[in-house]
Amino acid sequence: MEEYDGLIVFLISTVFVGFYIFIEARPKGSHFVESVKNTITRFFRSR
């Protein structure tokens, strides 16, 4: 299985990079990163 470690890492990183490009590269842009950031900010906001 050791000989396939590099291939597995390459495939996983390709999936993540492809997902990021698919989400962010749109004509009007995406609010995915902004939505995640707002959710985290709301979670840590002091009351």
C-alpha positions in Angstrom: 0.0 0.0 0.0 3.0 2.3 0.5 3.6 2.7 -3.2 0.1 4.2 -3.7 0.3 6.8 -0.9 1.4 9.6 -3.3 -1.4 8.7 -5.7 -4.0 8.8 -3.0 -2.8 12.2 -1.7 -2.8 13.5 -5.3 -6.3 12.3 -5.9 -7.7 13.7 -2.7 -6.0 17.1 -3.3 -7.3 17.1 -6.9 -10.9 16.7 -5.6 -10.5 19.5 -3.1 -8.9 21.9 -5.6 -11.6 21.0 -8.2 -14.3 21.7 -5.7 -12.8 25.1 -4.8 -12.5 26.1 -8.4 -16.0 24.9 -9.2 -17.4 27.0 -6.2 -15.3 30.1 -6.7 -15.0 30.4 -10.5 -18.5 31.6 -11.4 -19.6 34.7 -13.3 -21.0 36.5 -10.2 -18.6 34.8 -7.8 -19.5 32.8 -4.8 -20.4 33.5 -1.3 -19.2 30.1 0.0 -16.1 31.3 1.9 -18.0 34.4 3.1 -20.9 32.3 4.4 -18.5 30.0 6.3 -16.6 33.0 7.8 -19.9 34.6 8.9 -21.0 31.4 10.5 -17.8 31.1 12.5 -17.9 34.7 13.5 -21.5 34.4 14.7 -20.5 31.3 16.7 -17.6 33.1 18.5 -19.5 36.4 19.0 -19.8 37.5 22.6 -23.2 38.0 23.9 
